[in-house]
Amino acid sequence: MAQPTTRNEFKDWVLRKLGAPVIDINVSDEQVEDRIDEAIDYWRDYHYNGSQLVYLKHQLTQTDKDNGYITLPSTLLGISGIFNMQSSISTGSGIFNVQYQFVLNNLEDITGYNITNYYMAMSHMEFLSEMLVGKPRIRYNKHVNRLYIDMDKDLLVVGEYVIIEAYDVIDATTYSDVWSDRWLQNYTSALIKEQWGSNLTKFSGMQLVGGVSFNGEQILADGREERRLMEEDAVNNLQPLSYNYIG
């Protein structure tokens, strides 16, 4: 059968993987939905396919300046850094920009030879800017959705654009290919199996007609072991290459 492309198809696919409709999977529809949500949240946090690096453009407002923070979308997992937050000794506008002045005054040398001098000069300016001006410290927590900027508010210019480097979740409603992710399918299956086993343990020792008894403990143990192995693999091998972000 073709891979699922919607949430409902994904749910049916996972239940069939566990044995339905041949086997009665003793979980409620609400429990299945909860386990799918849980699996997606874990996949986004720990699997490299669950998030993506994005650059957000935000124009500072007077409210941002007064508050000392920027309100961000709730889908962001974390912040890597910000750019163009403050003036430095190497910035300016128009003909007063240091880079423009350097090129203007050394145009003949640059066009006649190479750009080594320009590169060295700009590197030196960046170093001086880092030493004398520094970078603003930021704080962010994804449950608050606020990017705090720990710097003198007078340096924040209303109307200036801030570039925010962040990690955003992959939205399954936009990118239907999410539902065909093999790791997500297997992990969701493990979570539902664990829920199934947990439900059956409530009937431990009870026998059905013909002497058949429930074996919820074994299903529960299998589900937990599958979950443990997959989470261990995700943490050790599948996290994003750059996972040192704030959030």
Secondary structure in CASP SS format (residue, H / E / C, confidence):
PFRMAT SS
TARGET T0000
AUTHOR 0000-0000-0000
METHOD secondary structure of the structure
MODEL  1
M C 1.00
A C 1.00
Q C 1.00
P C 1.00
T C 1.00
T C 1.00
R H 1.00
N H 1.00
E H 1.00
F H 1.00
K H 1.00
D H 1.00
W H 1.00
V H 1.00
L H 1.00
R H 1.00
K H 1.00
L H 1.00
G C 1.00
A C 1.00
P C 1.00
V C 1.00
I C 1.00
D C 1.00
I C 1.00
N C 1.00
V C 1.00
S C 1.00
D H 1.00
E H 1.00
Q H 1.00
V H 1.00
E H 1.00
D H 1.00
R H 1.00
I H 1.00
D H 1.00
E H 1.00
A H 1.00
I H 1.00
D H 1.00
Y H 1.00
W H 1.00
R H 1.00
D H 1.00
Y H 1.00
H C 1.00
Y H 1.00
N H 1.00
G H 1.00
S E 1.00
Q E 1.00
L E 1.00
V E 1.00
Y E 1.00
L E 1.00
K E 1.00
H E 1.00
Q E 1.00
L C 1.00
T C 1.00
Q H 1.00
T H 1.00
D H 1.00
K H 1.00
D H 1.00
N H 1.00
G C 1.00
Y E 1.00
I E 1.00
T E 1.00
L C 1.00
P C 1.00
S C 1.00
T C 1.00
L E 1.00
L E 1.00
G E 1.00
I E 1.00
S E 1.00
G E 1.00
I E 1.00
F E 1.00
N C 1.00
M C 1.00
Q C 1.00
S C 1.00
S C 1.00
I C 1.00
S C 1.00
T C 1.00
G C 1.00
S C 1.00
G H 1.00
I H 1.00
F H 1.00
N C 1.00
V H 1.00
Q H 1.00
Y H 1.00
Q H 1.00
F H 1.00
V H 1.00
L H 1.00
N H 1.00
N C 1.00
L H 1.00
E H 1.00
D H 1.00
I H 1.00
T H 1.00
G H 1.00
Y C 1.00
N C 1.00
I C 1.00
T H 1.00
N H 1.00
Y H 1.00
Y H 1.00
M H 1.00
A H 1.00
M H 1.00
S H 1.00
H H 1.00
M H 1.00
E H 1.00
F H 1.00
L H 1.00
S H 1.00
E H 1.00
M H 1.00
L H 1.00
V C 1.00
G C 1.00
K C 1.00
P C 1.00
R E 1.00
I E 1.00
R E 1.00
Y E 1.00
N E 1.00
K C 1.00
H C 1.00
V C 1.00
N C 1.00
R E 1.00
L E 1.00
Y E 1.00
I E 1.00
D E 1.00
M C 1.00
D C 1.00
K H 1.00
D H 1.00
L H 1.00
L C 1.00
V C 1.00
V C 1.00
G C 1.00
E C 1.00
Y E 1.00
V E 1.00
I E 1.00
I E 1.00
E E 1.00
A E 1.00
Y E 1.00
D E 1.00
V E 1.00
I C 1.00
D C 1.00
A C 1.00
T C 1.00
T C 1.00
Y C 1.00
S H 1.00
D H 1.00
V H 1.00
W H 1.00
S H 1.00
D C 1.00
R H 1.00
W H 1.00
L H 1.00
Q H 1.00
N H 1.00
Y H 1.00
T H 1.00
S H 1.00
A H 1.00
L H 1.00
I H 1.00
K H 1.00
E H 1.00
Q H 1.00
W H 1.00
G H 1.00
S H 1.00
N H 1.00
L H 1.00
T H 1.00
K H 1.00
F H 1.00
S C 1.00
G C 1.00
M C 1.00
Q E 1.00
L C 1.00
V C 1.00
G C 1.00
G C 1.00
V C 1.00
S E 1.00
F C 1.00
N C 1.00
G H 1.00
E H 1.00
Q H 1.00
I H 1.00
L H 1.00
A H 1.00
D H 1.00
G H 1.00
R H 1.00
E H 1.00
E H 1.00
R H 1.00
R H 1.00
L H 1.00
M H 1.00
E H 1.00
E H 1.00
D H 1.00
A H 1.00
V H 1.00
N H 1.00
N H 1.00
L H 1.00
Q C 1.00
P C 1.00
L C 1.00
S C 1.00
Y C 1.00
N C 1.00
Y C 1.00
I E 1.00
G C 1.00
END
